[in-house]
């Protein structure tokens, strides 16, 4: 699989790459998935989402199609009447937030590792734990499995 374009997350007022796809968990629970152009191999999901961690909660704040000429896709088309941000109450799982220069590039999913990786555990949209790793100061052989894992695709 081709490396994927990540979603964006604002974490501690910094714009970062999100090496996870929390919106996929929403679509897996049954709501109708919009028809999206998924012909671009670096963006199989067909969209790019923007997230914010605010006061210990994960919010979806922006949604756009992956292709400029793709079908209209906004928060309102997926979450009608929800306003300017949507609490990701459907999501329980791990988020990997990447910052800095790429330390290791591996083809496939989200298997790239950056200088600084923050691992955040979420339960029903709420942060339950987080830890930050400074990979620039750790030899690759000593990186925790969560960083490379199965690609976080």
C-alpha positions in Angstrom: 0.0 0.0 0.0 1.2 3.5 -0.8 2.0 5.8 2.2 -1.2 7.8 3.0 -1.7 11.5 3.3 -2.5 12.1 7.0 -5.3 14.0 8.6 -4.4 17.2 10.5 -4.8 17.7 14.2 -4.3 20.7 16.3 -2.5 19.6 19.5 -1.4 22.0 22.2 -2.0 24.9 19.7 0.3 23.2 17.1 -0.7 21.9 13.7 0.5 18.3 13.4 0.0 15.2 11.3 -2.5 12.6 12.6 -1.3 9.1 11.8 -4.8 7.6 12.4 -8.2 7.9 10.8 -10.8 8.3 13.6 -13.6 9.1 11.1 -13.3 5.6 9.6 -14.6 4.3 13.0 -17.7 6.4 12.5 -18.4 5.0 9.0 -17.8 1.5 10.3 -20.6 1.9 12.8 -23.1 2.2 10.0 -23.8 5.8 9.0 -23.8 6.2 5.2 -20.4 6.9 3.8 -20.4 9.7 1.2 -19.5 8.7 -2.3 -15.9 9.9 -2.7 -13.3 9.7 -5.4 -10.8 7.2 -4.0 -8.7 6.9 -7.1 -5.6 8.6 -5.6 -3.5 5.8 -4.1 -2.1 8.1 -1.4 -5.6 8.9 -0.1 -7.7 5.7 -0.3 -10.2 7.1 2.2 -11.1 9.9 -0.2 -11.0 12.8 2.3 -8.8 14.8 4.7 -10.2 15.6 8.1 -9.0 18.3 10.6 -9.2 17.5 14.3 -8.7 19.4 17.6 -8.0 18.2 21.1 -9.8 20.7 23.3 -10.0 20.3 27.1 -9.4 16.6 26.9 -11.9 15.9 24.1 -11.4 15.0 20.4 -13.4 17.2 18.0 -13.7 16.9 14.2 -13.6 20.5 13.0 -13.2 20.4 9.2 -13.7 17.9 6.4 -12.9 18.1 2.7 -12.7 15.8 -0.3 -9.2 14.5 -1.2 -9.6 15.6 -4.8 -10.3 19.2 -5.6 -12.8 18.3 -8.3 -14.4 15.6 -6.1 -17.9 15.7 -4.7 -18.8 18.3 -2.1 -17.9 17.1 1.4 -18.3 19.2 4.6 -19.0 18.6 8.2 -22.6 19.4 7.4 -22.9 16.7 4.7 -21.8 14.0 7.2 -23.1 15.5 10.4 -26.2 17.6 9.5 -27.1 20.2 12.1 -24.1 19.5 14.3 -22.5 23.0 14.0 -18.9 24.0 13.6 -17.3 21.0 15.5 -18.4 17.5 16.3 -17.3 15.6 19.4 -15.8 12.2 18.2 -17.9 10.3 20.7 -17.9 7.3 18.3 -14.1 6.9 18.6 -12.3 4.7 21.0 -8.7 3.9 20.1 -5.2 5.3 19.7 -4.1 8.4 18.0 -0.5 9.0 16.8 0.4 12.6 16.5 3.6 13.3 14.5 5.8 16.4 14.5 9.2 17.4 13.1 11.3 15.9 10.4 10.7 12.4 9.2 13.1 10.0 10.9 12.1 6.8 9.1 10.1 6.5 5.8 8.5 3.2 5.1 6.1 2.7 2.2 2.6 1.8 3.4 -0.1 3.3 5.5 1.1 5.7 8.2 4.4 3.9 8.9 6.5 7.0 8.7 8.1 8.1 12.1 8.9 11.7 12.9 11.2 13.4 15.4 8.4 13.7 18.0 5.5 11.2 18.3 2.7 11.7 20.8 0.5 8.6 21.5 -3.0 9.5 22.7 -5.5 7.0 23.9 -9.2 8.0 23.4 -12.3 6.5 24.9 -15.6 7.7 23.4 -14.0 11.0 22.3 -12.3 11.6 25.7 -8.5 11.6 26.2 -7.6 8.9 28.8 -3.8 9.0 28.4 -1.0 10.5 26.4 2.7 10.2 26.1 5.3 11.9 24.0 8.4 10.3 22.5 11.4 12.2 21.3 12.5 9.7 18.5 15.4 11.9 17.4 17.2 10.9 20.7 16.3 7.2 20.6 18.0 4.6 18.3 15.4 3.2 15.9 16.0 -0.3 17.3 14.7 1.0 20.7 11.5 2.6 19.3 8.3 1.3 20.9 6.1 -0.9 18.8 3.3 1.6 18.9 5.3 4.0 16.7 5.7 1.7 13.7 3.0 -0.9 14.5 1.1 -2.2 11.6 1.0 1.1 9.7 -1.9 2.6 11.6 -3.9 2.5 8.4 
